[in-house]
Amino acid sequence: MRIETDSQEVANVLLRFLHASECRMRINYVLIDLENVKPTSIELLNHDHFRVMVFVGANQAKVSFDFAESLQRLGGKAEYIRIAGNGPNALDFHIAYYIGRLAKEDANAHFHIISKDAGFDPLIKHLRTQKISAHRAKSIDDIPLVKSTKSKPLPNRIDVEDGQASTMVATGQHGHIPIPTTNLRT
């Protein structure tokens, strides 16, 4: 038997679950190639599980006020890295170096390279063969974790099976997660 619900109790269970999940969630490093993209939506990364690294070219003299202001709101979860030297792929090599260093420090990390440069794709393919979780997106809005929080919510429901009840909490692209419920009221 399945009971569809929009109850406040389900919402409270969902909020407790999401908070607990965020506390346990792995760190998502977002490495932005500022020579290649002009990102918006920085505010979507203002969660404990995101760290933002903005790579600025050696000769890149200006960063927009709006971008700087939104990045500043992230506090210690964001930083600028001005690359040393010039060259056709100098910034790309810096990003690759930081992914390697961070992957060594945090084996559970996930890396999001924000760049339109498909030259990162062979690096990402190699990282995956080394069991390092990474992908490239053309914008912050294209990060799968960000997309799933922006998508239309799925309905919450309560499933009752063999006399056991569990609240099924909508999780975006991945369906529902069962959460045991004790005092169900009908």
Protein Blocks (a to p, Z undefined) as FASTA:
>chain_A
ZZddfbfklmmmmmmmmmmmmmmpccddddddfklpccehklmmmcfkbccdddddfklm
bdcfklmmmmmmnmmmbccdddedjdfklmmmmmmmmmmmmmmmmmmbccddddfblklm
mmmmmmmmnopacdddfbfklpmklmmmmpccdddddddeehiacddddehjnopadddd
fbdcZZ
